[in-house]
Amino acid sequence: MAWWDDHRDQKTHRSPVSHLLARVARPGYPSVPSGGVTSTTERPATVRAGRATMAVACLIVFTAQMATTIYLPSLPMIERDFAVSRSFAALSVSLFVVGAAAPVVLWGRAADRLGRRAAMLAALGLFVASSAVLIVNISPAWLLVLRSLQGIGAGGAAIIARIVVRDLGDGDALAKRLSVLSIAFVTALGGGQFAGGLIGGWQGGFVVLTAAGVLCVLGTLTIPLGKGRSEKTGMVRIYLRILTVPAFLRPTIAAGLGFATIVLLQEVAPFVFQRHFGLSADQYGVLGLLFGLAYFAGALLVNRLAGRKGSPWLMRAGALVMTGAGLLTIVLWLVPAIPLTAAFVTFVALYCGTTFGQAALFPSSMAVAVSEVPGHGAYAVALCGFVAQSIAGIAATFAVLLHENVVWASVATVLSLSAFLLVRVSVRE
């Protein structure tokens, strides 16, 4: 029987109810109702297990993101203590990001073949070990190697955490759960940088990361997780087949385009705020808290409305908000007569609007995409994350070439508009 016939209602013409029962009964995964809707007959133990799983997944996502943000305030100290250039110190951040993104699809394979727990413990073990060695490392070369390994472990743990959340159910309930992970992500975004400033040293930051990693390991050992399964089809063939499912590919690319818009904005924003509006680095840092609140608000919107409005509606709304904010940003730069203070307030508001839209778009798009591949949830989540990060990485690479405000604002708007058009096609179908 063809892979498509095994996993797509369009070919088998199964009713939604029979499709739901078939997915719940699939061996090797927790028996949680698809869509995450708790039935009146569901045992309290199952509910508690789901909540514990979500708590551990949030801790893992928080820790993985904090591995970047808690490290940022220490970069000048890294430059001084290791006697390296500023570019070399910054490379330790870039290699962490590359390490986190590159092997994502392999972690998806490991989660499916070895089981969620074994794959998660492997990723967390690598993260904890590299973090612990970084505390005592004094070699510049090993700093880069260990940060790369730390990124591989962090990226693997984060994507497997999303796979574990996917196992709890898909559809709109998955969007709600992913929005909770987004809240954990944005908390680490601001909280990690704040904590790094308080600690005042790179060794202390790695101590915190090591301890947090150990807590993640302990949490992973206490929650029910899906077992591995024998898969006759090769990994490459599975990923290629998933890529042939338009209902998966369109929202996945839309999520990546939205992510790329934010990455582009984050790269140009420091120069806009500091050179165009005259803000200091400290003042720009304070604005980060405001942008974090905007992301938090978007994630909270998904959490509250996913059950009532549905994920397709939320991803369309998020993409529309981002597109509207982009168009208004172009207008802002085309009207030179706007007073500087008014332009500053307007730009901050539009930045927050774009961030808010992305927070609504990304988890909703991911939920819609992975729900279209019920037979290979781990692969779908991993591939969705890889595609989104790859698109964002390309945007980050080319963002350095965009210096004129109207130019980068136009590019950002085109990215958001493309995401919106993809979402509209997905919703119509």
Secondary structure as UniProt FT lines:
FT   HELIX           3..7
FT   HELIX           9..12
FT   HELIX           16..24
FT   TURN            27..28
FT   TURN            34..35
FT   TURN            40..41
FT   HELIX           44..69
FT   TURN            70..71
FT   HELIX           72..74
FT   HELIX           75..81
FT   TURN            82..83
FT   HELIX           86..101
FT   TURN            102..103
FT   HELIX           104..113
FT   HELIX           116..136
FT   HELIX           140..167
FT   HELIX           172..199
FT   HELIX           202..222
FT   HELIX           235..243
FT   HELIX           246..271
FT   HELIX           272..276
FT   HELIX           281..309
FT   HELIX           311..334
FT   TURN            336..337
FT   HELIX           340..371
FT   HELIX           374..376
FT   HELIX           377..399
FT   TURN            400..401
FT   HELIX           405..428
//
